[in-house]
Amino acid sequence: MNPQVSSGTFDSFFAWAPWVVGIAIYLMFYIAKRHENATAHAAPAGAAEPTYACA
């Protein structure tokens, strides 16, 4: 018994595998971050003491 995969099936698998893996990774990050809220907001203009970095 020596089952072989046809060359068409073999080529199709390796043609689609990078797309499937890429989409799976993208969906994993999307699902992990979809409920994440931005916690660090920029301070209002007058809240901090000026640094005079542009002077």
Jmol script that loads the backbone (N, CA, C; Angstrom):
load data "model"
ATOM      1  N   MET A   1       0.836  -1.189   0.000  1.00  0.00           N
ATOM      2  CA  MET A   1       0.000   0.000   0.000  1.00  0.00           C
ATOM      3  C   MET A   1       0.876   1.246   0.000  1.00  0.00           C
ATOM      4  N   ASN A   2       0.759   2.004  -1.030  1.00  0.00           N
ATOM      5  CA  ASN A   2       1.525   3.238  -1.129  1.00  0.00           C
ATOM      6  C   ASN A   2       0.615   4.322  -1.707  1.00  0.00           C
ATOM      7  N   PRO A   3      -0.248   4.892  -0.862  1.00  0.00           N
ATOM      8  CA  PRO A   3      -1.148   5.928  -1.389  1.00  0.00           C
ATOM      9  C   PRO A   3      -0.360   7.183  -1.755  1.00  0.00           C
ATOM     10  N   GLN A   4      -0.682   7.738  -2.901  1.00  0.00           N
ATOM     11  CA  GLN A   4      -0.007   8.946  -3.354  1.00  0.00           C
ATOM     12  C   GLN A   4      -1.028  10.041  -3.577  1.00  0.00           C
ATOM     13  N   VAL A   5      -0.596  11.244  -3.335  1.00  0.00           N
ATOM     14  CA  VAL A   5      -1.437  12.413  -3.574  1.00  0.00           C
ATOM     15  C   VAL A   5      -1.169  12.874  -4.994  1.00  0.00           C
ATOM     16  N   SER A   6      -2.222  13.175  -5.712  1.00  0.00           N
ATOM     17  CA  SER A   6      -2.029  13.629  -7.084  1.00  0.00           C
ATOM     18  C   SER A   6      -1.292  14.961  -7.101  1.00  0.00           C
ATOM     19  N   SER A   7      -0.614  15.230  -8.187  1.00  0.00           N
ATOM     20  CA  SER A   7       0.161  16.472  -8.267  1.00  0.00           C
ATOM     21  C   SER A   7      -0.752  17.693  -8.241  1.00  0.00           C
ATOM     22  N   GLY A   8      -1.957  17.574  -8.786  1.00  0.00           N
ATOM     23  CA  GLY A   8      -2.899  18.693  -8.749  1.00  0.00           C
ATOM     24  C   GLY A   8      -3.320  19.032  -7.330  1.00  0.00           C
ATOM     25  N   THR A   9      -3.608  18.013  -6.530  1.00  0.00           N
ATOM     26  CA  THR A   9      -3.974  18.224  -5.131  1.00  0.00           C
ATOM     27  C   THR A   9      -2.804  18.796  -4.348  1.00  0.00           C
ATOM     28  N   PHE A  10      -1.623  18.268  -4.602  1.00  0.00           N
ATOM     29  CA  PHE A  10      -0.411  18.744  -3.933  1.00  0.00           C
ATOM     30  C   PHE A  10      -0.162  20.213  -4.262  1.00  0.00           C
ATOM     31  N   ASP A  11      -0.268  20.577  -5.537  1.00  0.00           N
ATOM     32  CA  ASP A  11      -0.060  21.966  -5.958  1.00  0.00           C
ATOM     33  C   ASP A  11      -1.121  22.894  -5.372  1.00  0.00           C
ATOM     34  N   SER A  12      -2.370  22.439  -5.357  1.00  0.00           N
ATOM     35  CA  SER A  12      -3.445  23.270  -4.806  1.00  0.00           C
ATOM     36  C   SER A  12      -3.250  23.517  -3.318  1.00  0.00           C
ATOM     37  N   PHE A  13      -2.832  22.481  -2.601  1.00  0.00           N
ATOM     38  CA  PHE A  13      -2.615  22.629  -1.163  1.00  0.00           C
ATOM     39  C   PHE A  13      -1.558  23.687  -0.891  1.00  0.00           C
ATOM     40  N   PHE A  14      -0.431  23.605  -1.575  1.00  0.00           N
ATOM     41  CA  PHE A  14       0.648  24.552  -1.318  1.00  0.00           C
ATOM     42  C   PHE A  14       0.387  25.916  -1.942  1.00  0.00           C
ATOM     43  N   ALA A  15      -0.543  26.002  -2.871  1.00  0.00           N
ATOM     44  CA  ALA A  15      -0.923  27.304  -3.409  1.00  0.00           C
ATOM     45  C   ALA A  15      -1.820  28.053  -2.429  1.00  0.00           C
ATOM     46  N   TRP A  16      -2.714  27.335  -1.753  1.00  0.00           N
ATOM     47  CA  TRP A  16      -3.668  27.970  -0.845  1.00  0.00           C
ATOM     48  C   TRP A  16      -3.188  28.042   0.593  1.00  0.00           C
ATOM     49  N   ALA A  17      -2.223  27.227   0.979  1.00  0.00           N
ATOM     50  CA  ALA A  17      -1.774  27.171   2.371  1.00  0.00           C
ATOM     51  C   ALA A  17      -1.297  28.521   2.911  1.00  0.00           C
ATOM     52  N   PRO A  18      -0.483  29.306   2.186  1.00  0.00           N
ATOM     53  CA  PRO A  18      -0.066  30.603   2.740  1.00  0.00           C
ATOM     54  C   PRO A  18      -1.238  31.549   2.970  1.00  0.00           C
ATOM     55  N   TRP A  19      -2.215  31.519   2.076  1.00  0.00           N
ATOM     56  CA  TRP A  19      -3.394  32.379   2.250  1.00  0.00           C
ATOM     57  C   TRP A  19      -4.189  31.969   3.482  1.00  0.00           C
ATOM     58  N   VAL A  20      -4.391  30.670   3.639  1.00  0.00           N
ATOM     59  CA  VAL A  20      -5.175  30.171   4.778  1.00  0.00           C
ATOM     60  C   VAL A  20      -4.468  30.484   6.088  1.00  0.00           C
ATOM     61  N   VAL A  21      -3.169  30.263   6.148  1.00  0.00           N
ATOM     62  CA  VAL A  21      -2.412  30.550   7.369  1.00  0.00           C
ATOM     63  C   VAL A  21      -2.418  32.049   7.655  1.00  0.00           C
ATOM     64  N   GLY A  22      -2.247  32.872   6.631  1.00  0.00           N
ATOM     65  CA  GLY A  22      -2.264  34.324   6.815  1.00  0.00           C
ATOM     66  C   GLY A  22      -3.604  34.825   7.320  1.00  0.00           C
ATOM     67  N   ILE A  23      -4.678  34.332   6.745  1.00  0.00           N
ATOM     68  CA  ILE A  23      -6.017  34.739   7.186  1.00  0.00           C
ATOM     69  C   ILE A  23      -6.279  34.257   8.610  1.00  0.00           C
ATOM     70  N   ALA A  24      -5.816  33.057   8.943  1.00  0.00           N
ATOM     71  CA  ALA A  24      -5.995  32.545  10.309  1.00  0.00           C
ATOM     72  C   ALA A  24      -5.261  33.417  11.319  1.00  0.00           C
ATOM     73  N   ILE A  25      -4.040  33.843  10.995  1.00  0.00           N
ATOM     74  CA  ILE A  25      -3.285  34.716  11.900  1.00  0.00           C
ATOM     75  C   ILE A  25      -3.972  36.064  12.029  1.00  0.00           C
ATOM     76  N   TYR A  26      -4.439  36.622  10.910  1.00  0.00           N
ATOM     77  CA  TYR A  26      -5.150  37.901  10.943  1.00  0.00           C
ATOM     78  C   TYR A  26      -6.399  37.801  11.815  1.00  0.00           C
ATOM     79  N   LEU A  27      -7.184  36.756  11.634  1.00  0.00           N
ATOM     80  CA  LEU A  27      -8.402  36.593  12.434  1.00  0.00           C
ATOM     81  C   LEU A  27      -8.083  36.395  13.910  1.00  0.00           C
ATOM     82  N   MET A  28      -6.999  35.700  14.207  1.00  0.00           N
ATOM     83  CA  MET A  28      -6.607  35.497  15.601  1.00  0.00           C
ATOM     84  C   MET A  28      -6.319  36.842  16.267  1.00  0.00           C
ATOM     85  N   PHE A  29      -5.546  37.706  15.593  1.00  0.00           N
ATOM     86  CA  PHE A  29      -5.258  39.018  16.160  1.00  0.00           C
ATOM     87  C   PHE A  29      -6.505  39.889  16.218  1.00  0.00           C
ATOM     88  N   TYR A  30      -7.367  39.799  15.209  1.00  0.00           N
ATOM     89  CA  TYR A  30      -8.601  40.586  15.209  1.00  0.00           C
ATOM     90  C   TYR A  30      -9.492  40.197  16.389  1.00  0.00           C
ATOM     91  N   ILE A  31      -9.666  38.912  16.596  1.00  0.00           N
ATOM     92  CA  ILE A  31     -10.513  38.445  17.700  1.00  0.00           C
ATOM     93  C   ILE A  31      -9.895  38.817  19.040  1.00  0.00           C
ATOM     94  N   ALA A  32      -8.570  38.739  19.144  1.00  0.00           N
ATOM     95  CA  ALA A  32      -7.909  39.054  20.411  1.00  0.00           C
ATOM     96  C   ALA A  32      -8.003  40.536  20.744  1.00  0.00           C
ATOM     97  N   LYS A  33      -8.029  41.408  19.746  1.00  0.00           N
ATOM     98  CA  LYS A  33      -7.957  42.842  19.998  1.00  0.00           C
ATOM     99  C   LYS A  33      -9.262  43.587  19.755  1.00  0.00           C
ATOM    100  N   ARG A  34     -10.333  42.919  19.373  1.00  0.00           N
ATOM    101  CA  ARG A  34     -11.554  43.644  19.006  1.00  0.00           C
ATOM    102  C   ARG A  34     -12.223  44.337  20.184  1.00  0.00           C
ATOM    103  N   HIS A  35     -12.023  43.853  21.397  1.00  0.00           N
ATOM    104  CA  HIS A  35     -12.641  44.490  22.564  1.00  0.00           C
ATOM    105  C   HIS A  35     -11.651  45.334  23.348  1.00  0.00           C
ATOM    106  N   GLU A  36     -10.464  45.529  22.804  1.00  0.00           N
ATOM    107  CA  GLU A  36      -9.441  46.297  23.511  1.00  0.00           C
ATOM    108  C   GLU A  36      -9.751  47.787  23.390  1.00  0.00           C
ATOM    109  N   ASN A  37      -9.684  48.483  24.505  1.00  0.00           N
ATOM    110  CA  ASN A  37      -9.929  49.922  24.517  1.00  0.00           C
ATOM    111  C   ASN A  37      -8.612  50.661  24.649  1.00  0.00           C
ATOM    112  N   ALA A  38      -8.560  51.829  24.061  1.00  0.00           N
ATOM    113  CA  ALA A  38      -7.365  52.657  24.204  1.00  0.00           C
ATOM    114  C   ALA A  38      -7.371  53.236  25.611  1.00  0.00           C
ATOM    115  N   THR A  39      -6.360  52.936  26.393  1.00  0.00           N
ATOM    116  CA  THR A  39      -6.326  53.402  27.777  1.00  0.00           C
ATOM    117  C   THR A  39      -5.473  54.648  27.935  1.00  0.00           C
ATOM    118  N   ALA A  40      -4.506  54.851  27.071  1.00  0.00           N
ATOM    119  CA  ALA A  40      -3.616  56.005  27.192  1.00  0.00           C
ATOM    120  C   ALA A  40      -4.033  57.068  26.180  1.00  0.00           C
ATOM    121  N   HIS A  41      -4.618  58.127  26.687  1.00  0.00           N
ATOM    122  CA  HIS A  41      -5.029  59.227  25.826  1.00  0.00           C
ATOM    123  C   HIS A  41      -4.057  60.382  26.011  1.00  0.00           C
ATOM    124  N   ALA A  42      -3.939  61.185  25.002  1.00  0.00           N
ATOM    125  CA  ALA A  42      -3.069  62.356  25.095  1.00  0.00           C
ATOM    126  C   ALA A  42      -3.667  63.344  26.089  1.00  0.00           C
ATOM    127  N   ALA A  43      -2.815  63.995  26.838  1.00  0.00           N
ATOM    128  CA  ALA A  43      -3.271  64.977  27.821  1.00  0.00           C
ATOM    129  C   ALA A  43      -3.742  66.235  27.096  1.00  0.00           C
ATOM    130  N   PRO A  44      -4.693  66.940  27.662  1.00  0.00           N
ATOM    131  CA  PRO A  44      -5.131  68.204  27.069  1.00  0.00           C
ATOM    132  C   PRO A  44      -3.972  69.200  27.004  1.00  0.00           C
ATOM    133  N   ALA A  45      -4.097  70.190  26.159  1.00  0.00           N
ATOM    134  CA  ALA A  45      -3.001  71.123  25.886  1.00  0.00           C
ATOM    135  C   ALA A  45      -2.529  71.866  27.132  1.00  0.00           C
ATOM    136  N   GLY A  46      -3.421  72.282  28.016  1.00  0.00           N
ATOM    137  CA  GLY A  46      -3.019  73.077  29.163  1.00  0.00           C
ATOM    138  C   GLY A  46      -2.790  72.284  30.431  1.00  0.00           C
ATOM    139  N   ALA A  47      -2.854  70.981  30.389  1.00  0.00           N
ATOM    140  CA  ALA A  47      -2.785  70.181  31.604  1.00  0.00           C
ATOM    141  C   ALA A  47      -1.365  70.045  32.143  1.00  0.00           C
ATOM    142  N   ALA A  48      -0.391  69.964  31.289  1.00  0.00           N
ATOM    143  CA  ALA A  48       0.983  69.751  31.745  1.00  0.00           C
ATOM    144  C   ALA A  48       1.778  71.049  31.635  1.00  0.00           C
ATOM    145  N   GLU A  49       2.847  71.098  32.377  1.00  0.00           N
ATOM    146  CA  GLU A  49       3.717  72.268  32.314  1.00  0.00           C
ATOM    147  C   GLU A  49       4.477  72.240  30.988  1.00  0.00           C
ATOM    148  N   PRO A  50       4.618  73.372  30.329  1.00  0.00           N
ATOM    149  CA  PRO A  50       5.296  73.375  29.024  1.00  0.00           C
ATOM    150  C   PRO A  50       6.768  72.985  29.155  1.00  0.00           C
ATOM    151  N   THR A  51       7.270  72.308  28.134  1.00  0.00           N
ATOM    152  CA  THR A  51       8.657  71.845  28.167  1.00  0.00           C
ATOM    153  C   THR A  51       9.586  72.760  27.383  1.00  0.00           C
ATOM    154  N   TYR A  52       9.057  73.619  26.566  1.00  0.00           N
ATOM    155  CA  TYR A  52       9.833  74.539  25.728  1.00  0.00           C
ATOM    156  C   TYR A  52      10.824  73.786  24.839  1.00  0.00           C
ATOM    157  N   ALA A  53      10.402  72.659  24.309  1.00  0.00           N
ATOM    158  CA  ALA A  53      11.276  71.857  23.464  1.00  0.00           C
ATOM    159  C   ALA A  53      11.543  72.538  22.123  1.00  0.00           C
ATOM    160  N   CYS A  54      10.650  73.404  21.685  1.00  0.00           N
ATOM    161  CA  CYS A  54      10.815  74.042  20.384  1.00  0.00           C
ATOM    162  C   CYS A  54      11.572  75.366  20.485  1.00  0.00           C
ATOM    163  N   ALA A  55      11.874  75.829  21.688  1.00  0.00           N
ATOM    164  CA  ALA A  55      12.503  77.139  21.848  1.00  0.00           C
ATOM    165  C   ALA A  55      13.969  77.112  21.485  1.00  0.00           C
TER     166      ALA A  55
END
end "model"
wireframe off; spacefill off
backbone 0.3
color backbone group
